[in-house]
Amino acid sequence: MHIKKLSVLFFIIVCVSVAGAAQNKVQIESDSLKYFGEKNISYFTGNVVVKSDNMTIHSDNMSVYFNDNREPEKIVAEGNVSITRQEMYALSKKAEMLMNENVIKLSEDVRVWQGENYLEGQQVIIYNDENRIEVKKSEKSRVKIIFYPDQKGKSIVNTGKPSEKELQKEDSGR
């Protein structure tokens, strides 16, 4: 029983590093947790919610794969995945986080919103260290992006100020 508690605690500590440099606690909730020490894998199943100070992940299931030093190598969230981080919101059927490469792969009907900007594709790969994103199309549809540049050519990020569209709606309602 003591080993099981330490394993769960270890996993929670690991999630702190996974959650994108979380400065505070990480809270994980699921319907069940299974840890297999001999395989270095933890499985969270049923309504998985991971919350940190700056990110929330929801999924049906989540698997964490550890290396021999018990450090996370890969985290896979599957089924109804949603990720909220600051002004970004993403939906997909699967998310894979490769810890050593600092890469996040979202796949299967990916949709991402940042402020008014919108992106969709079959797969979105985010290379955090390189400040680079790749978007791949599916066989049935192409990559789609809706981008709203501001007056100075910068992208609009949700700053809490009303957008030009919202101001136009207010004016037409008068």
N, C-alpha and C positions, 0 to 999 in steps of 0.2 A: 504494500500500500504506500509506503514511504517513497519507493522508486517511482510509482505512478504520479504522486504529487510533484516530485521533482521534475519529472518529464513534462508535465503540464506547465509547470512554472518556467521551465527552460523554453518551451515553445512560446509562451507569452513574451518572454524576454527577447526571443528571436524575432517575433513580430514587431517589436519596437524598431529594430533595424530595417525590417521589411517595409514598414509603413511610411517610408520616405523621410527619414531623419526626424522622426517624432521626438519631441522634446519632453512629453509627459507620458502618462500611462497609455496603454493600449488595452482596449476592452474587446473580448471576443465572446460571442454568443452563438450557440448552435444547438440543434436538438440532440446531437451526440458527438463524441470524440473517441477515436480509437488511435492508440499509439503503438507502433510495432518497432521496438528498439532494435531487434535483429536486422530489420530492413531499413532502419533510419527513415521511417515515414510516419507522418501523423495525418489522419483523415478526420475532417470536420464535416458532418453531414446534417442537412436539414436547416434551412433558413439561417445560413451563416451570415453574421454581421461582425465586421472588424471596424472598430472606431479608434482613431488616434486624434491628436490635437489638430491635424490639418487634412485628414483624409478619412473617408468612410467607404468600405467595400461591402456590397451585398452579393451573395450568390447562393445557389442551392447546395453546393458542395465545395470543399477546399482541401487540397492535398499539399503537404509540405514535405519536401525531400531534403534530407540532411547528408552532408559528406561524412567521412570517417571521424572528423574532428567535431562532429555534432553542430556544424554551422550550416545554415540553410543554403542550399544550392539553387533550388527552384521551388516556386509556389504556383500552384495551378488552381484557379477558381473556375468552376463550370456551372452552367445553367443559370440563366437570368442574371448575368453579372452586371452590376452597376458600380461605377466608381465616381465619387465626388471628391474633388480636391480644389480648394479655394474657388476660383471662378470657372473651373472645368467640370463638365459632367459627361460621362461616357457610358454607353450601353453596348453589350456584346453577349454572345453565348459562352465565350471562353476568354480567360485572361491568364497569361503565363508571365511570371516575373522571374527573370534569370539574374540571380543575385550577383554573381561574379562579373558579369558583363554590364550590369546596371541597365538592363533592357526590359521593356514591357511589351508583350505581344498580345494585342487584342484581336480576336478572330471570330468569324461567323456573324455577319450582319452588324458590323460595327457602326455606331453613330456617336459622334462627339460634338458637344456644344461648348463654346467658350464665349461668353457674352452673347452677342447676336450671331457670331460666326458659327458655321455648321460644316461638318465633314462626315462623309460616309463612304464605306468601302467594305470589302470582304475581310481584309486584314490591315491593321494599323500597327506598325512597329515603331516604338519610341526608344531612341538611343539617347538616354539621359546625359551621358558623358560627352557626347558629340553635339548636343543640341540639334538633333536631326530626327525627322520623322519620315517613314515610308508608308505609302498607302497603296494597297493592291486591289485590283478589281476582281469580281467574280466572273464566272462564265456567262451569267445572265445580265449583269449590269456593270456599268463603268463607275469609276470614282467620281464622287460628287462633292463639291465644296461651294459654300455660299460665304462670301467674304465681304465685310463691310469696312472699307477703309475710311478713316476719319479725314478731316480736311487737310491734315499734314501728311497723309499717306501711311499713318500708323494704324495697326489694327485696333478695333474697339474692344476693350475688355470691360466687363461689367464693373463699373466704378461706383454704382449706386446712383449716378446721375441719369435723368431720363434720356433715352436715345432720341435721335431725330425722328424716327418713326412714331415714338410715343408722343413727342411734342406735336407732330402733325395730327395725330388722333385727337389730342386735347383741343387743338385749334378747330378741327372740323366739328367737334361736339358742341362748340359755343354758338 
